[in-house]
Amino acid sequence: LNAGIAIVDNFGDGHNVELLDIFDKMMNSSAAQLGLNDYEYDLIKQGLVILLGALAVHFDSTNENVKLILEQLIGALDTPSEIVQRSVSERLPPLIKILSKDKDAMQAM
């Protein structure tokens, strides 16, 4: 996870769309599709939530991808896993702060 965060921090500005595509595909995959048991899937999803939160800061607040990340994180709250839900709750405040710079986007949500 630390390596993933380092990659996002160092290369997120230049590769934010590519990274988002990778993370988005994984978030939309099921445990069965990935060949994982529920526990392993929860750990992967927790990591993806953290990486998505880290990636969000590499987008301008008016970029539609910030809203996509927010939707992914809110959707992850449906995961019946405390570690995933806790990770989401820790990532939402910085993301809301980014979005609050664009008042029109916040009102549209």
Helices and strands as residue ranges (DSSP letters): H 2-27, H 31-34, H 38-56, H 64-76, H 82-99, H 103-108
